[in-house]
Amino acid sequence: MTYGPLLPSQAGIKALLPQMQPTAWIKHNGIKHRRALRTARWAVVFGTLTLMARGQEPSVPVLTLEQAIEQAVANNSALKTASLETLRATDDLAANRTRRFANTQITAFGAQLLTKPSITFQQGSLGVYSIGPIPSTNQKIEIARKPVAGMSASIAQPLSTLYRIHLQLKALAVGVESTRQEEEKTRLEVVDRIRQAYYSVVEAQSGLDSLQASLPYYEETKRLSIENRRRETILESDLLGADTQLLKTKNAISDAKDQLATSGEKLNDLMGRDIHTPFRVVDINAADNQVETPESLEELALHKRPDLKKAKLQVQQADFDARAKKAEYIPDVSFGLSYYTTANFTPALPANITFVGLQLTWEPWDWGRRREEYAAKRVKEQQAKVAVGATERAVLLEVRTAWRQLENTRRQLQLTDATERTARQKLQEVQEQFRHEAALAKDLFSAQSDLASADSREQQALAAFWQARADLKKAIGEE
């Protein structure tokens, strides 16, 4: 996997190359010194051109921070799950809203009679007239064992329960808003993780560039040490030390490449794409000079943080749940229309019956069950209120911590910037000394390596600053 490096400036290259010219000092000290200087010069040139060539790879796409955030928001698994949860809660609310309307029910059956049911009409049960009672004697009518059928249909419009349903719908609506706040919280967390991962790639690349820029210095130091040991001007331990430093640098380069690859794979994973997708990052912007007071940040966080909004919504939801539970004391009264019909029974019985009226369902004695359920709901409401206070304190603490971390990285950035200016000035002075034969090629390489390290530390400090800025945005609830 390839990730774009931070390229050296053209001005820096031009500043290095003109100084690598033969001098009278080289002519005086012989052909070996001339070859040494030529080797040092081409090491710098080839190292610089290698960095430029790697940074200009046309086949590797450039990935900006904005593109990474956009792809993560569209493809991140955690954000998709949160979005689906919001959709589920919305559908649940829409389904429960239909409970306010009339309930319709149809029941039908077909069966075989296993017994012979009978109906007895008592003497005079149909009236007593001038001709006598009807029927004049007891009459028994038996129904044979045969297939029969029946159907019932009813429509019931709830009346007294509409208040309880209204409270339940209010609780569900608040629950939908809570899931939206949870989705927004997940979104902020995803954006923050993307920023942190992107800046980690930039930081890892900066460290790798610094090590690769210092590698020619250690290679040339080892070559000069071999020659000096051959001339017996240095000890064997000096040669071993130069070799050890070169191996350490090469190992550090390998470790930096592994760290860069790991950071890139993590960023790809957060974006919801193949972790082996190659890309190049771009240079991050300079630090801003915007300085906010912690008091204003705290006020903004208390207004915008989605987790705090969710905690407050849960208090409202618990209140609606408790009031809905208390409404269960009200008897269920509904207005209903019912119709019954039978088939293949007996002509003596009516085949169709229809009636309309009020229906009441009531549980007058529940042994204290509803009272205890209502008390449990109120306890849940108190728990939600306690959670609001705890969340507010956690938000304020997170804002203060993020603000202090941002100010600390701002100070560190100022320090690394001063160090970089010092190293650049030192390089210019060594170049001038080298031009007047007052410094060796080793000193020039050392100054170049120090500048590369200072540039890398400055980039790392800048990445740390923007990471702290991202944490502060997350702490106040901003994307």
C-alpha positions, 0 to 999 in steps of 0.5 A: 500500500502506498501513501503520499509523502510530504515532499521537500520544497524546491527552494530547499533542494536549490539551497543544498545543491549549489553548495556541493562544489569542489573547493581548493581544500579538496584539491589539497587533500587529494582525490579520495576527498574529492570522491567522498564529497562527490558521493555525498553530493549524489547521495543527497541528490538521489535521495531528494529525487527519490522522495519527489518521484515517490510523492508524484506517483500518478497511479495512486489516487489522492485522498483528502480529509473531506473525501474520507469523511464523506465516504465514511458517512456513506459506508461506515457500518456503525453509522448504517446500524444507527440509521436503521435503528432510527428507521425502525423506531419511526416505523414502530411509531407509525404502527402504534398510531393506528391504535387510535382508530376503530378495531375491526374483527371478523371470526368465521367457523365451519364444524360438524355437530357431534351431539344433538343439541335441542331447544324446548319451548315451554307451554305458553312461552310464545304468548297466551291468546284467545285460542289458548297458550302457544305452544299449547304443550311443551315442544322440544326441537332437536337438531341433527348431527350435521355440518354447520357454519357461523360468522361474527363481525365487530367494529369497536372504536376506543373512547376512554383509552384514547388518552392512554394511547395519546401518552404512549404515542408521545413516549414513542415520539420522544423515543424516535427523537432519542434514536436520532440523537444517538445516530448524530452521536455515532456520526460525530464519533465516526467523523472524529475517528476518521480525522484521527486516523487521517492525521495518524497517516500524515504523522506516520508518513512524516516520520518515515520521510524524516528517517529516509531523509537521514539515511544517506547521512548514516550511509556516508558516515559508515563509508567514511568510517571504513576509509578512516579505519583503513587509514587507522585514524579511528578506532574499531569501536567507532566503525562498529558504532557507525554500522549500528547507527545505520542498522538502527535507521534501516530498522526504524524505516521498516517499522515506520513503513509498517506503522504507515501501512497499519494506519492506512488500513485502519482508515480504509476500514473506517471508510467502509472499503477494502483495507488494501485500497491505495491512496495518498494523503495531502499536507494538512493546513497550518494551525489556526489562531482561533482561541475560544474561552472554555466558558463559551465552549461549555455553553455551546456543548451543553446546547449541542451535544447529542448525548445530553439531548438524548438524556433529557429526552429520556426524562420526558419519555419516562414521564410519558410512560408513567402517566400512560401506566397510571391511565390504566386505572380508567375503564376501557370504554368503546363504541361497538357494532357487532353482527352474528350469523349462522348457517344450517342450524335450525329455522327455530333460531334466528340466523342473523343478530346485529346490535350496537352500543357501548362496551366496557372492560374494567379490572376493579381489583388487581391486588396492587399490581398497577400501583407497583408498576406505576411506582416503578415507572416513576423510579425510572424517571428519577434515574433518567434525571440523575443521568442528565446531571451525570451527563452534563458533568461529563460533557463539561469535563470532556470540553475542559480536557479537550481545550487544555489538550488543544492549548498544549499542542498549540504550545508544542507547535510553537516550540517545534516551529522554533526548533525547525527555524533553528535547524534551518539557520544552522544548515545555512551556517554549515553550508557557508562554512563548508563553502569556505572549507571550515566544515566537513561533509559529515557536518553538512550531512548532520545539519541536513539530517537535523533539519529533516528531523525538525521538519518531521517533528513540526509536521507531527506537532501539526498533526497532533494539533489538528487531532486535538482540534478534532477532539474539541469539535467532538466534545462540543458536538460539532462535525 
